[in-house]
Amino acid sequence: MKRLFILAFLFILLFATAREQKEQFILKPIGKVSKIEKSTKLILKKKYEPALQGLDKNSHVWVLWWFDRNDTVEKRSILQVHPCGNPENPLTGVFACRSPYRPNLIALSLCRILSVENNIVELEKIDAFDETPILDLKPYIPGYDSADDAVTSKSPHWDRRVKKKKFSLSSLMALTGGKYESREGVVLY
């Protein structure tokens, strides 16, 4: 009877662990951003070079990357921010703005492709830092990646201003000196 109890306990423990593991993912970078002087490149690991075949036929690419400089428990727990770091903007959920503070630190940038050679994609620019981990690349396809019925007039007033000014993470970091202030789960960056 004691053995049966132990076996049942072990089975429950293994089942709970397996279920918990299904709720977690392991992301492995495919490369890194390289910014040297005025050159911006995505340097992929050599093993991913075959995956770039045909990308040079595209003018733009979606780059998914990791906000690695924000990867702390505190920063991942921030769920509301003042957009653009302006306390005059209304408190907004991170899923309703482009804040670098998120539960999962996945960033998305649309970039103009200048060239693709071997395992290197040269870009016009990207709003990521040098050595930023790259998670994935996807070609920009106008018919799929644009919404004909998208309405920007419903967006908040700060969103319309951002479109005019075209702030980027790197410009915000430069403006603030990379310093952030957090109050009660709200970020002023």
VENKADA-V868108 format. One line per field, one symbol per residue. ss: DSSP state (h for helix, s for strand, l for the rest). psi: psi as a letter, one per 30 degrees, with the letter a starting at -180 (. if undefined). A space follows every 50 residues. Layout:
BEGIN
ss=???
psi=???
END
This chain:
BEGIN
ss=lhhhhhhhhhhhhhhhhhhhhhllllllllssssssllsssssslhhhhh hhllhhhllssssssslhhhllhhhhlllssshhhlllllssshhhllll lllllssssssssssssllsssslllllllllsssssssllhhhhlllll llllllhhhhhhhhhlllhhhhhhhhllllsssllsssl
psi=eeeeeeeeeeeeeeeeeeeeffglljkkkfalkkjjcgkjljjlkefgef ffkffffkflkkkklkiffgileeeffkfkljkggjffkkkkkffgahkf klekhklkkkkkkelkkbgkjklelkhllkgkkkelkkkkjefegkjegk jffflleeeeeeeefhkleeeeeeegggkkkkjhgkkj.
END
